Amino acid sequence: MKAKKNIKKKEKKVVGVNPKFDIPMYDPYTGEPNPHYEELTGEANPYVEMRKTQITENPLNMIEPVLSNRFLVKFPDEFDIKPFYIVSVNLPSIVLKRTTIFGQTIFLKKEIGEVTFELMDNSSVIDKIMKNINTNPNIGLDYELEILDPTGVVIERWKFKKSLIKIVDFSGLSYDNDQFMRIVMTIQPSDVILTA
């Protein structure tokens, strides 16, 4: 009779999960460590140390993708445009102009693209925009665009300097349309600064 061989089964490692207790080490949505891990398992959460040293079996687990629906736009107070009025906004394109002289590449300037906002229509907003157009059309405004993480912490702050209003589209009216009216405003910033 042949003796049964002692074959050890290879444990499958699951990143972020303890195979013995099947207790998650972290929240898969926020990436935050499980605060009850030590209480439930009797062991320190190794993910806490992993985050400190940034050493993991799968480095992709340490990356928090930036989502396009986590943002706040802060206009000057005189516009009275609240952040929740903004439906969408595009980040600007930046074109670097260069030329070559005697075989040397020389940087000339950077050109900032237009920024377009889509806002929920509001009589107060229209009044403020029209007042700016009629009284201060050549005075640029400064505003900020903040991009947030899942907990509301600012991870990117775009500062737009001396931005001039170029186009304001107040949309159209129709008896067949019962949707909210929206304003589309295009602004040309003279400069943009990105801070974390």
ZIQUIBEL-V189844 format. One record per pair of residues at least 4 apart in sequence whose C-alpha atoms are under 7 Angstrom apart, sorted by the first residue. I is the first residue (numbers start at 0). J is the second residue. D is the distance in Angstrom with one decimal. If there is no record, write none. Layout:
((I:J:D) (I:J:D))
This chain:
((15:23:5.9) (15:24:5.0) (15:25:6.4) (16:21:5.8) (16:22:5.9) (16:23:4.7) (16:24:5.7) (17:21:5.1) (17:22:5.8) (17:23:6.7) (20:40:6.9) (22:36:6.8) (23:33:6.8) (24:32:5.8) (24:33:5.3) (24:36:6.5) (24:44:6.4) (24:46:6.0) (25:30:5.8) (25:31:5.4) (25:32:4.0) (25:33:4.6) (26:30:5.1) (26:31:5.4) (26:32:6.3) (26:33:6.3) (29:149:6.3) (32:46:6.6) (32:47:6.4) (35:39:6.1) (36:40:6.0) (36:44:6.0) (37:41:5.0) (37:42:4.9) (37:43:5.1) (37:44:6.0) (45:49:6.3) (46:50:6.1) (47:51:6.5) (48:52:6.3) (49:53:5.4) (49:54:5.3) (49:55:6.0) (69:146:5.9) (69:147:5.3) (70:144:7.0) (70:145:5.4) (70:146:4.4) (70:147:5.8) (71:82:5.5) (71:144:5.8) (71:145:5.1) (71:146:6.6) (72:82:5.2) (72:143:5.8) (72:144:4.5) (72:145:6.4) (73:82:6.1) (73:142:5.7) (73:143:5.1) (73:144:6.3) (74:78:6.6) (74:80:6.3) (74:142:4.8) (74:143:6.8) (75:141:6.9) (75:142:6.3) (78:124:6.9) (78:127:5.2) (78:128:6.8) (79:124:6.6) (80:84:6.6) (80:124:6.1) (84:118:5.4) (84:119:5.3) (85:116:7.0) (85:117:6.0) (85:118:4.5) (85:119:6.5) (86:117:5.4) (86:118:5.4) (86:119:6.7) (87:116:5.9) (87:117:5.2) (88:115:5.7) (88:116:4.5) (88:117:6.4) (89:114:5.9) (89:115:5.9) (90:114:6.4) (91:111:6.5) (91:112:5.0) (91:113:5.9) (91:114:5.5) (92:111:6.1) (92:112:4.8) (93:109:6.6) (93:110:5.7) (93:111:4.8) (93:112:6.1) (94:109:5.5) (94:110:5.0) (94:111:6.6) (95:108:6.1) (95:109:4.4) (95:110:6.4) (96:106:6.3) (96:107:5.4) (96:108:5.3) (96:109:5.8) (97:104:6.7) (97:105:5.6) (97:106:4.5) (97:107:5.2) (98:104:5.7) (98:105:5.4) (98:106:6.6) (99:103:5.3) (99:104:4.4) (99:105:5.9) (100:104:6.5) (111:188:6.7) (111:189:6.7) (111:190:6.6) (112:187:6.9) (113:185:6.6) (113:186:5.7) (113:187:4.7) (113:188:6.8) (114:185:5.7) (114:186:5.2) (114:187:6.3) (115:183:6.9) (115:184:5.6) (115:185:4.3) (115:186:6.3) (116:183:5.6) (116:184:5.2) (116:185:6.3) (117:181:6.6) (117:182:5.7) (117:183:4.5) (117:184:6.5) (118:181:5.4) (118:182:5.0) (118:183:6.3) (119:180:6.4) (119:181:4.6) (119:182:6.3) (120:180:5.3) (120:181:4.7) (120:182:5.7) (121:125:6.3) (122:126:6.2) (123:127:6.3) (124:128:6.2) (125:129:6.0) (126:130:6.1) (127:131:6.3) (128:132:6.2) (129:133:6.0) (130:134:5.9) (131:135:5.0) (131:136:6.1) (132:136:4.7) (137:163:6.8) (138:163:6.9) (139:161:3.9) (139:162:4.5) (139:163:4.7) (140:160:6.7) (140:161:4.9) (140:162:5.0) (140:163:6.6) (141:159:5.6) (141:160:4.8) (141:161:5.5) (141:162:6.3) (142:158:6.1) (142:159:5.5) (143:156:6.8) (143:157:5.6) (143:158:4.6) (143:159:6.1) (144:156:5.8) (144:157:5.0) (144:158:6.6) (145:153:6.2) (145:155:5.8) (145:156:4.6) (145:157:6.3) (146:153:5.8) (146:154:5.9) (146:155:5.1) (146:156:6.4) (147:151:5.2) (147:152:5.3) (147:153:4.5) (147:154:5.5) (148:152:5.4) (148:153:6.5) (148:154:6.4) (154:195:5.5) (155:193:7.0) (155:194:6.0) (155:195:4.6) (156:193:5.7) (156:194:5.1) (156:195:5.8) (157:191:6.7) (157:192:5.7) (157:193:4.6) (157:194:6.4) (158:191:5.5) (158:192:5.0) (158:193:6.3) (159:188:6.0) (159:190:6.0) (159:191:4.6) (159:192:6.6) (160:188:5.9) (160:189:5.9) (160:190:5.2) (160:191:6.1) (161:188:5.9) (161:189:5.7) (162:186:6.1) (162:187:5.2) (162:188:3.8) (162:189:5.9) (163:186:5.5) (163:187:5.2) (163:188:6.3) (164:185:6.2) (164:186:4.5) (164:187:6.4) (165:185:5.6) (165:186:5.4) (165:187:6.6) (166:184:5.7) (166:185:5.0) (167:183:5.8) (167:184:4.4) (167:185:6.4) (168:182:5.7) (168:183:5.0) (168:184:6.3) (169:181:6.7) (169:182:4.7) (169:183:6.6) (170:180:7.0) (170:181:6.4) (170:182:6.2))
